[in-house]
Protein backbone atom coordinates (compact mmCIF):
# COMPACT_ATOMS: atom_id res chain seq x y z
CA UNK A 1 0.00 0.00 0.00
CA UNK A 2 1.49 3.29 -1.03
CA UNK A 3 1.52 6.53 0.89
CA UNK A 4 -1.58 8.07 -0.77
CA UNK A 5 -3.72 5.03 0.01
CA UNK A 6 -2.61 5.11 3.62
CA UNK A 7 -3.58 8.77 3.90
CA UNK A 8 -7.08 8.15 2.46
CA UNK A 9 -7.70 5.23 4.86
CA UNK A 10 -6.64 7.36 7.84
CA UNK A 11 -9.02 10.21 6.87
CA UNK A 12 -11.97 7.86 6.42
CA UNK A 13 -11.31 6.23 9.82
CA UNK A 14 -11.13 9.64 11.52
CA UNK A 15 -14.48 10.72 10.01
CA UNK A 16 -16.20 7.56 11.16
CA UNK A 17 -14.92 8.15 14.69
CA UNK A 18 -16.12 11.82 14.92
CA UNK A 19 -19.62 11.43 13.41
CA UNK A 20 -21.29 10.24 16.66
CA UNK A 21 -19.75 13.11 18.61
CA UNK A 22 -21.07 15.80 16.23
CA UNK A 23 -24.63 14.49 16.16
CA UNK A 24 -26.73 16.52 18.65
CA UNK A 25 -30.36 16.08 19.51
CA UNK A 26 -32.24 19.09 20.88
CA UNK A 27 -34.88 18.50 23.49
CA UNK A 28 -37.65 21.15 23.17
CA UNK A 29 -39.96 19.68 25.74
CA UNK A 30 -38.49 21.89 28.51
CA UNK A 31 -39.72 25.07 26.72
CA UNK A 32 -43.21 23.64 26.39
CA UNK A 33 -43.39 22.89 30.12
CA UNK A 34 -42.33 26.45 31.01
CA UNK A 35 -44.99 27.99 28.74
CA UNK A 36 -47.75 25.84 30.32
CA UNK A 37 -46.93 26.78 33.93
CA UNK A 38 -45.95 30.43 33.47
CA UNK A 39 -47.19 33.42 31.43
CA UNK A 40 -44.06 35.15 30.02
CA UNK A 41 -45.94 38.34 28.99
CA UNK A 42 -47.43 38.76 32.46
CA UNK A 43 -44.01 38.31 34.09
CA UNK A 44 -42.56 41.03 31.88
CA UNK A 45 -45.36 43.53 32.82
CA UNK A 46 -45.00 42.82 36.59
CA UNK A 47 -41.21 43.05 36.67
CA UNK A 48 -40.94 46.33 34.61
CA UNK A 49 -42.02 49.77 36.10
CA UNK A 50 -44.80 51.70 34.31
CA UNK A 51 -43.85 54.38 31.79
CA UNK A 52 -44.35 58.03 32.93
CA UNK A 53 -47.10 60.14 31.29
CA UNK A 54 -45.27 62.87 29.32
CA UNK A 55 -47.32 65.66 27.70
CA UNK A 56 -46.09 67.12 24.40
CA UNK A 57 -44.43 70.52 24.73
CA UNK A 58 -46.23 73.27 22.81
CA UNK A 59 -44.15 75.49 20.56
CA UNK A 60 -44.66 78.98 22.02
CA UNK A 61 -42.07 80.60 19.75
CA UNK A 62 -43.91 79.98 16.49
CA UNK A 63 -44.28 83.09 14.30
CA UNK A 64 -47.61 84.25 12.92
CA UNK A 65 -48.17 83.44 9.24
CA UNK A 66 -46.92 86.04 6.76
CA UNK A 67 -49.49 88.21 5.09
CA UNK A 68 -49.61 87.97 1.28
CA UNK A 69 -47.94 90.86 -0.55
CA UNK A 70 -49.91 92.45 -3.35
CA UNK A 71 -47.87 93.23 -6.51
CA UNK A 72 -49.24 96.17 -8.49
CA UNK A 73 -49.90 95.67 -12.18
CA UNK A 74 -47.31 97.05 -14.62
CA UNK A 75 -48.38 100.17 -16.46
CA UNK A 76 -47.02 101.27 -19.86
CA UNK A 77 -44.47 104.10 -19.76
CA UNK A 78 -45.52 106.81 -22.18
CA UNK A 79 -46.08 106.32 -25.91
CA UNK A 80 -42.90 104.59 -27.09
CA UNK A 81 -42.27 104.31 -30.85
CA UNK A 82 -42.69 100.87 -32.37
CA UNK A 83 -39.60 98.69 -32.62
CA UNK A 84 -37.98 98.36 -36.00
CA UNK A 85 -37.57 94.91 -37.55
CA UNK A 86 -34.45 92.92 -36.74
CA UNK A 87 -32.93 93.53 -40.18
CA UNK A 88 -33.47 97.31 -39.73
CA UNK A 89 -35.34 97.56 -43.04
CA UNK A 90 -38.37 99.88 -43.22
CA UNK A 91 -41.89 98.47 -43.08
CA UNK A 92 -43.40 99.20 -46.51
CA UNK A 93 -47.16 99.56 -46.79
CA UNK A 94 -48.97 98.11 -49.79
CA UNK A 95 -50.63 100.55 -52.16
CA UNK A 96 -53.77 100.00 -54.26
CA UNK A 97 -52.52 100.82 -57.76
CA UNK A 98 -56.05 101.40 -59.11
CA UNK A 99 -56.55 104.45 -56.86
CA UNK A 100 -52.91 105.57 -56.46
CA UNK A 101 -50.92 108.29 -58.21
CA UNK A 102 -48.13 107.01 -60.45
CA UNK A 103 -44.59 108.35 -60.64
CA UNK A 104 -43.05 107.27 -63.92
CA UNK A 105 -40.08 104.98 -64.25
CA UNK A 106 -36.92 106.91 -65.09
CA UNK A 107 -37.71 109.89 -62.82
CA UNK A 108 -34.52 111.28 -61.26
CA UNK A 109 -33.93 112.87 -57.86
CA UNK A 110 -30.92 114.89 -56.70
CA UNK A 111 -30.09 113.94 -53.14
CA UNK A 112 -27.38 114.24 -50.48
CA UNK A 113 -26.18 111.43 -48.25
CA UNK A 114 -26.52 111.42 -44.48
CA UNK A 115 -23.68 108.93 -43.94
CA UNK A 116 -20.21 108.37 -45.34
CA UNK A 117 -19.68 105.22 -47.40
CA UNK A 118 -16.54 103.49 -48.68
CA UNK A 119 -15.39 100.25 -50.25
CA UNK A 120 -14.83 98.87 -46.74
CA UNK A 121 -18.48 99.42 -45.68
CA UNK A 122 -20.02 96.01 -45.06
CA UNK A 123 -22.84 94.67 -47.21
CA UNK A 124 -26.30 95.36 -45.73
CA UNK A 125 -25.41 98.70 -44.12
CA UNK A 126 -28.44 101.02 -44.26
CA UNK A 127 -28.04 104.51 -45.73
CA UNK A 128 -30.30 107.56 -45.94
CA UNK A 129 -30.46 110.40 -48.48
CA UNK A 130 -32.43 113.66 -48.56
CA UNK A 131 -33.69 115.27 -51.79
CA UNK A 132 -32.36 118.71 -52.72
CA UNK A 133 -35.06 119.71 -55.24
CA UNK A 134 -38.78 119.21 -55.58
CA UNK A 135 -39.88 116.93 -58.44
CA UNK A 136 -43.29 117.54 -59.96
CA UNK A 137 -45.30 114.91 -61.78
CA UNK A 138 -48.94 114.77 -62.83
CA UNK A 139 -51.20 115.22 -59.78
CA UNK A 140 -48.30 115.08 -57.31
CA UNK A 141 -45.11 116.85 -56.24
CA UNK A 142 -42.31 115.12 -54.37
CA UNK A 143 -41.14 117.96 -52.10
CA UNK A 144 -37.62 118.96 -51.29
CA UNK A 145 -36.40 117.20 -48.15
CA UNK A 146 -37.99 113.83 -49.00
CA UNK A 147 -35.95 111.03 -47.42
CA UNK A 148 -34.80 108.11 -49.55
CA UNK A 149 -33.37 104.95 -47.97
CA UNK A 150 -31.27 102.10 -49.25
CA UNK A 151 -28.45 99.73 -48.40
CA UNK A 152 -25.02 98.60 -49.55
CA UNK A 153 -25.81 95.71 -51.88
CA UNK A 154 -22.16 94.86 -52.60
CA UNK A 155 -18.70 96.16 -51.71
CA UNK A 156 -15.08 95.13 -51.71
CA UNK A 157 -11.71 96.76 -51.17
CA UNK A 158 -9.07 97.03 -53.95
CA UNK A 159 -8.01 93.66 -55.34
CA UNK A 160 -5.12 92.21 -57.33
CA UNK A 161 -4.77 92.73 -61.11
CA UNK A 162 -5.25 96.45 -60.45
CA UNK A 163 -8.95 96.11 -59.67
CA UNK A 164 -10.21 99.08 -57.66
CA UNK A 165 -12.65 99.18 -54.76
CA UNK A 166 -16.38 98.71 -55.33
CA UNK A 167 -19.61 100.11 -53.86
CA UNK A 168 -23.06 99.06 -55.09
CA UNK A 169 -26.03 100.91 -53.56
CA UNK A 170 -29.64 99.74 -53.77
CA UNK A 171 -32.36 102.34 -53.07
CA UNK A 172 -35.49 100.53 -51.85
CA UNK A 173 -37.82 103.08 -50.18
CA UNK A 174 -38.78 106.71 -49.68
CA UNK A 175 -40.81 108.48 -47.00
CA UNK A 176 -43.75 110.37 -48.51
CA UNK A 177 -46.29 112.17 -46.30
CA UNK A 178 -45.32 110.08 -43.28
CA UNK A 179 -45.64 106.72 -45.05
CA UNK A 180 -42.79 104.54 -46.29
CA UNK A 181 -43.21 103.69 -49.97
CA UNK A 182 -41.28 100.88 -51.61
CA UNK A 183 -39.28 101.82 -54.70
CA UNK A 184 -36.69 100.22 -56.96
CA UNK A 185 -33.97 102.71 -57.88
CA UNK A 186 -30.26 102.94 -58.58
CA UNK A 187 -27.47 105.50 -58.36
CA UNK A 188 -26.58 107.21 -61.67
CA UNK A 189 -24.24 109.91 -60.31
CA UNK A 190 -21.96 110.13 -57.28
CA UNK A 191 -20.08 113.34 -56.51
CA UNK A 192 -21.06 114.68 -59.97
CA UNK A 193 -19.49 111.64 -61.71
CA UNK A 194 -21.57 109.33 -63.85
CA UNK A 195 -22.02 105.80 -62.54
CA UNK A 196 -22.48 102.90 -64.94
CA UNK A 197 -24.40 99.73 -64.03
CA UNK A 198 -24.85 101.13 -60.50
CA UNK A 199 -21.21 100.24 -59.73
CA UNK A 200 -19.25 102.97 -57.96
CA UNK A 201 -15.70 101.84 -58.80
CA UNK A 202 -12.29 102.83 -57.58
CA UNK A 203 -9.67 103.65 -60.20
CA UNK A 204 -8.28 100.65 -62.04
CA UNK A 205 -4.48 100.75 -61.76
CA UNK A 206 -3.16 97.74 -63.68
CA UNK A 207 -1.13 99.80 -66.14
CA UNK A 208 0.09 102.00 -63.34
CA UNK A 209 1.23 98.89 -61.49
CA UNK A 210 2.91 97.62 -64.64
CA UNK A 211 4.75 100.92 -65.04
CA UNK A 212 5.80 100.93 -61.38
CA UNK A 213 7.17 97.41 -61.74
CA UNK A 214 9.72 98.77 -64.29
CA UNK A 215 11.27 101.11 -61.74
CA UNK A 216 13.66 98.58 -60.11
CA UNK A 217 15.04 97.49 -63.53
CA UNK A 218 15.40 101.07 -64.72
CA UNK A 219 17.13 102.08 -61.51
CA UNK A 220 19.59 99.15 -61.75
CA UNK A 221 20.32 99.88 -65.43
CA UNK A 222 21.16 103.54 -64.68
CA UNK A 223 23.40 102.45 -61.81
CA UNK A 224 25.33 100.08 -64.10
CA UNK A 225 25.72 102.83 -66.70
CA UNK A 226 27.24 105.15 -64.11
CA UNK A 227 29.60 102.39 -63.02
CA UNK A 228 30.57 101.80 -66.66
CA UNK A 229 31.46 105.45 -67.08
CA UNK A 230 33.72 105.37 -64.03
CA UNK A 231 35.43 102.16 -65.16
CA UNK A 232 36.00 103.56 -68.65
CA UNK A 233 38.08 106.44 -67.22
CA UNK A 234 40.66 104.06 -65.75
CA UNK A 235 43.54 102.55 -67.68
CA UNK A 236 43.09 99.04 -66.31
CA UNK A 237 39.41 99.14 -65.26
CA UNK A 238 38.21 99.77 -68.82
CA UNK A 239 38.33 96.05 -69.45
CA UNK A 240 35.52 95.58 -66.88
CA UNK A 241 33.05 97.88 -68.63
CA UNK A 242 31.44 95.14 -70.77
CA UNK A 243 30.42 93.28 -67.62
CA UNK A 244 28.56 96.24 -66.12
CA UNK A 245 26.87 97.05 -69.43
CA UNK A 246 25.70 93.46 -69.94
CA UNK A 247 24.45 93.22 -66.34
CA UNK A 248 22.47 96.45 -66.60
CA UNK A 249 20.93 95.53 -69.96
CA UNK A 250 20.07 91.98 -68.85
CA UNK A 251 18.31 93.06 -65.65
CA UNK A 252 16.38 95.79 -67.47
CA UNK A 253 15.31 93.34 -70.21
CA UNK A 254 14.04 90.79 -67.68
CA UNK A 255 12.19 93.51 -65.79
CA UNK A 256 10.65 94.86 -69.00
CA UNK A 257 9.45 91.47 -70.23
CA UNK A 258 8.07 90.51 -66.81
CA UNK A 259 6.39 93.86 -66.06
CA UNK A 260 2.92 92.75 -67.39
CA UNK A 261 3.09 89.79 -65.01
CA UNK A 262 4.32 91.93 -62.12
CA UNK A 263 1.44 94.34 -62.77
CA UNK A 264 -1.05 91.57 -61.88
CA UNK A 265 0.07 91.83 -58.25
CA UNK A 266 -0.74 95.53 -57.99
CA UNK A 267 -4.01 96.71 -56.44
CA UNK A 268 -6.44 99.36 -57.69
CA UNK A 269 -7.49 102.60 -56.06
CA UNK A 270 -9.58 103.00 -52.90
CA UNK A 271 -12.96 104.74 -52.95
CA UNK A 272 -14.50 106.74 -50.12
CA UNK A 273 -17.50 109.09 -50.31
CA UNK A 274 -17.95 111.45 -47.33
CA UNK A 275 -21.30 112.35 -45.75
CA UNK A 276 -23.09 115.20 -47.50
CA UNK A 277 -21.97 114.13 -50.97
CA UNK A 278 -24.39 114.57 -53.85
CA UNK A 279 -25.98 111.60 -55.62
CA UNK A 280 -28.53 111.16 -58.37
CA UNK A 281 -31.22 108.51 -57.93
CA UNK A 282 -33.12 107.09 -60.89
CA UNK A 283 -36.32 105.04 -60.61
CA UNK A 284 -36.14 101.63 -62.31
CA UNK A 285 -39.88 100.96 -61.91
CA UNK A 286 -43.08 102.97 -61.58
CA UNK A 287 -43.91 104.13 -58.04
CA UNK A 288 -47.50 104.40 -56.78
CA UNK A 289 -48.48 106.88 -54.06
CA UNK A 290 -51.68 107.58 -52.13
C-alpha positions as CSV (number, residue, x, y, z in Angstrom):
1,X,0.0,0.0,0.0
2,X,1.5,3.3,-1.0
3,X,1.5,6.5,0.9
4,X,-1.6,8.1,-0.8
5,X,-3.7,5.0,0.0
6,X,-2.6,5.1,3.6
7,X,-3.6,8.8,3.9
8,X,-7.1,8.1,2.5
9,X,-7.7,5.2,4.9
10,X,-6.6,7.4,7.8
11,X,-9.0,10.2,6.9
12,X,-12.0,7.9,6.4
13,X,-11.3,6.2,9.8
14,X,-11.1,9.6,11.5
15,X,-14.5,10.7,10.0
16,X,-16.2,7.6,11.2
17,X,-14.9,8.2,14.7
18,X,-16.1,11.8,14.9
19,X,-19.6,11.4,13.4
20,X,-21.3,10.2,16.7
21,X,-19.7,13.1,18.6
22,X,-21.1,15.8,16.2
23,X,-24.6,14.5,16.2
24,X,-26.7,16.5,18.7
25,X,-30.4,16.1,19.5
26,X,-32.2,19.1,20.9
27,X,-34.9,18.5,23.5
28,X,-37.7,21.2,23.2
29,X,-40.0,19.7,25.7
30,X,-38.5,21.9,28.5
31,X,-39.7,25.1,26.7
32,X,-43.2,23.6,26.4
33,X,-43.4,22.9,30.1
34,X,-42.3,26.4,31.0
35,X,-45.0,28.0,28.7
36,X,-47.7,25.8,30.3
37,X,-46.9,26.8,33.9
38,X,-46.0,30.4,33.5
39,X,-47.2,33.4,31.4
40,X,-44.1,35.1,30.0
41,X,-45.9,38.3,29.0
42,X,-47.4,38.8,32.5
43,X,-44.0,38.3,34.1
44,X,-42.6,41.0,31.9
45,X,-45.4,43.5,32.8
46,X,-45.0,42.8,36.6
47,X,-41.2,43.1,36.7
48,X,-40.9,46.3,34.6
49,X,-42.0,49.8,36.1
50,X,-44.8,51.7,34.3
51,X,-43.8,54.4,31.8
52,X,-44.3,58.0,32.9
53,X,-47.1,60.1,31.3
54,X,-45.3,62.9,29.3
55,X,-47.3,65.7,27.7
56,X,-46.1,67.1,24.4
57,X,-44.4,70.5,24.7
58,X,-46.2,73.3,22.8
59,X,-44.1,75.5,20.6
60,X,-44.7,79.0,22.0
61,X,-42.1,80.6,19.8
62,X,-43.9,80.0,16.5
63,X,-44.3,83.1,14.3
64,X,-47.6,84.2,12.9
65,X,-48.2,83.4,9.2
66,X,-46.9,86.0,6.8
67,X,-49.5,88.2,5.1
68,X,-49.6,88.0,1.3
69,X,-47.9,90.9,-0.6
70,X,-49.9,92.4,-3.4
71,X,-47.9,93.2,-6.5
72,X,-49.2,96.2,-8.5
73,X,-49.9,95.7,-12.2
74,X,-47.3,97.0,-14.6
75,X,-48.4,100.2,-16.5
76,X,-47.0,101.3,-19.9
77,X,-44.5,104.1,-19.8
78,X,-45.5,106.8,-22.2
79,X,-46.1,106.3,-25.9
80,X,-42.9,104.6,-27.1
81,X,-42.3,104.3,-30.8
82,X,-42.7,100.9,-32.4
83,X,-39.6,98.7,-32.6
84,X,-38.0,98.4,-36.0
85,X,-37.6,94.9,-37.5
86,X,-34.5,92.9,-36.7
87,X,-32.9,93.5,-40.2
88,X,-33.5,97.3,-39.7
89,X,-35.3,97.6,-43.0
90,X,-38.4,99.9,-43.2
91,X,-41.9,98.5,-43.1
92,X,-43.4,99.2,-46.5
93,X,-47.2,99.6,-46.8
94,X,-49.0,98.1,-49.8
95,X,-50.6,100.6,-52.2
96,X,-53.8,100.0,-54.3
97,X,-52.5,100.8,-57.8
98,X,-56.1,101.4,-59.1
99,X,-56.5,104.4,-56.9
100,X,-52.9,105.6,-56.5
101,X,-50.9,108.3,-58.2
102,X,-48.1,107.0,-60.5
103,X,-44.6,108.4,-60.6
104,X,-43.0,107.3,-63.9
105,X,-40.1,105.0,-64.3
106,X,-36.9,106.9,-65.1
107,X,-37.7,109.9,-62.8
108,X,-34.5,111.3,-61.3
109,X,-33.9,112.9,-57.9
110,X,-30.9,114.9,-56.7
111,X,-30.1,113.9,-53.1
112,X,-27.4,114.2,-50.5
113,X,-26.2,111.4,-48.2
114,X,-26.5,111.4,-44.5
115,X,-23.7,108.9,-43.9
116,X,-20.2,108.4,-45.3
117,X,-19.7,105.2,-47.4
118,X,-16.5,103.5,-48.7
119,X,-15.4,100.2,-50.3
120,X,-14.8,98.9,-46.7
121,X,-18.5,99.4,-45.7
122,X,-20.0,96.0,-45.1
123,X,-22.8,94.7,-47.2
124,X,-26.3,95.4,-45.7
125,X,-25.4,98.7,-44.1
126,X,-28.4,101.0,-44.3
127,X,-28.0,104.5,-45.7
128,X,-30.3,107.6,-45.9
129,X,-30.5,110.4,-48.5
130,X,-32.4,113.7,-48.6
131,X,-33.7,115.3,-51.8
132,X,-32.4,118.7,-52.7
133,X,-35.1,119.7,-55.2
134,X,-38.8,119.2,-55.6
135,X,-39.9,116.9,-58.4
136,X,-43.3,117.5,-60.0
137,X,-45.3,114.9,-61.8
138,X,-48.9,114.8,-62.8
139,X,-51.2,115.2,-59.8
140,X,-48.3,115.1,-57.3
141,X,-45.1,116.8,-56.2
142,X,-42.3,115.1,-54.4
143,X,-41.1,118.0,-52.1
144,X,-37.6,119.0,-51.3
145,X,-36.4,117.2,-48.1
146,X,-38.0,113.8,-49.0
147,X,-36.0,111.0,-47.4
148,X,-34.8,108.1,-49.5
149,X,-33.4,104.9,-48.0
150,X,-31.3,102.1,-49.3
151,X,-28.4,99.7,-48.4
152,X,-25.0,98.6,-49.5
153,X,-25.8,95.7,-51.9
154,X,-22.2,94.9,-52.6
155,X,-18.7,96.2,-51.7
156,X,-15.1,95.1,-51.7
157,X,-11.7,96.8,-51.2
158,X,-9.1,97.0,-53.9
159,X,-8.0,93.7,-55.3
160,X,-5.1,92.2,-57.3
161,X,-4.8,92.7,-61.1
162,X,-5.3,96.5,-60.5
163,X,-8.9,96.1,-59.7
164,X,-10.2,99.1,-57.7
165,X,-12.7,99.2,-54.8
166,X,-16.4,98.7,-55.3
167,X,-19.6,100.1,-53.9
168,X,-23.1,99.1,-55.1
169,X,-26.0,100.9,-53.6
170,X,-29.6,99.7,-53.8
171,X,-32.4,102.3,-53.1
172,X,-35.5,100.5,-51.8
173,X,-37.8,103.1,-50.2
174,X,-38.8,106.7,-49.7
175,X,-40.8,108.5,-47.0
176,X,-43.7,110.4,-48.5
177,X,-46.3,112.2,-46.3
178,X,-45.3,110.1,-43.3
179,X,-45.6,106.7,-45.0
180,X,-42.8,104.5,-46.3
181,X,-43.2,103.7,-50.0
182,X,-41.3,100.9,-51.6
183,X,-39.3,101.8,-54.7
184,X,-36.7,100.2,-57.0
185,X,-34.0,102.7,-57.9
186,X,-30.3,102.9,-58.6
187,X,-27.5,105.5,-58.4
188,X,-26.6,107.2,-61.7
189,X,-24.2,109.9,-60.3
190,X,-22.0,110.1,-57.3
191,X,-20.1,113.3,-56.5
192,X,-21.1,114.7,-60.0
193,X,-19.5,111.6,-61.7
194,X,-21.6,109.3,-63.9
195,X,-22.0,105.8,-62.5
196,X,-22.5,102.9,-64.9
197,X,-24.4,99.7,-64.0
198,X,-24.9,101.1,-60.5
199,X,-21.2,100.2,-59.7
200,X,-19.2,103.0,-58.0
201,X,-15.7,101.8,-58.8
202,X,-12.3,102.8,-57.6
203,X,-9.7,103.7,-60.2
204,X,-8.3,100.6,-62.0
205,X,-4.5,100.7,-61.8
206,X,-3.2,97.7,-63.7
207,X,-1.1,99.8,-66.1
208,X,0.1,102.0,-63.3
209,X,1.2,98.9,-61.5
210,X,2.9,97.6,-64.6
211,X,4.7,100.9,-65.0
212,X,5.8,100.9,-61.4
213,X,7.2,97.4,-61.7
214,X,9.7,98.8,-64.3
215,X,11.3,101.1,-61.7
216,X,13.7,98.6,-60.1
217,X,15.0,97.5,-63.5
218,X,15.4,101.1,-64.7
219,X,17.1,102.1,-61.5
220,X,19.6,99.2,-61.8
221,X,20.3,99.9,-65.4
222,X,21.2,103.5,-64.7
223,X,23.4,102.5,-61.8
224,X,25.3,100.1,-64.1
225,X,25.7,102.8,-66.7
226,X,27.2,105.1,-64.1
227,X,29.6,102.4,-63.0
228,X,30.6,101.8,-66.7
229,X,31.5,105.5,-67.1
230,X,33.7,105.4,-64.0
231,X,35.4,102.2,-65.2
232,X,36.0,103.6,-68.7
233,X,38.1,106.4,-67.2
234,X,40.7,104.1,-65.7
235,X,43.5,102.6,-67.7
236,X,43.1,99.0,-66.3
237,X,39.4,99.1,-65.3
238,X,38.2,99.8,-68.8
239,X,38.3,96.0,-69.5
240,X,35.5,95.6,-66.9
241,X,33.0,97.9,-68.6
242,X,31.4,95.1,-70.8
243,X,30.4,93.3,-67.6
244,X,28.6,96.2,-66.1
245,X,26.9,97.0,-69.4
246,X,25.7,93.5,-69.9
247,X,24.5,93.2,-66.3
248,X,22.5,96.4,-66.6
249,X,20.9,95.5,-70.0
250,X,20.1,92.0,-68.8
251,X,18.3,93.1,-65.7
252,X,16.4,95.8,-67.5
253,X,15.3,93.3,-70.2
254,X,14.0,90.8,-67.7
255,X,12.2,93.5,-65.8
256,X,10.6,94.9,-69.0
257,X,9.5,91.5,-70.2
258,X,8.1,90.5,-66.8
259,X,6.4,93.9,-66.1
260,X,2.9,92.7,-67.4
261,X,3.1,89.8,-65.0
262,X,4.3,91.9,-62.1
263,X,1.4,94.3,-62.8
264,X,-1.0,91.6,-61.9
265,X,0.1,91.8,-58.2
266,X,-0.7,95.5,-58.0
267,X,-4.0,96.7,-56.4
268,X,-6.4,99.4,-57.7
269,X,-7.5,102.6,-56.1
270,X,-9.6,103.0,-52.9
271,X,-13.0,104.7,-53.0
272,X,-14.5,106.7,-50.1
273,X,-17.5,109.1,-50.3
274,X,-18.0,111.4,-47.3
275,X,-21.3,112.4,-45.7
276,X,-23.1,115.2,-47.5
277,X,-22.0,114.1,-51.0
278,X,-24.4,114.6,-53.9
279,X,-26.0,111.6,-55.6
280,X,-28.5,111.2,-58.4
281,X,-31.2,108.5,-57.9
282,X,-33.1,107.1,-60.9
283,X,-36.3,105.0,-60.6
284,X,-36.1,101.6,-62.3
285,X,-39.9,101.0,-61.9
286,X,-43.1,103.0,-61.6
287,X,-43.9,104.1,-58.0
288,X,-47.5,104.4,-56.8
289,X,-48.5,106.9,-54.1
290,X,-51.7,107.6,-52.1
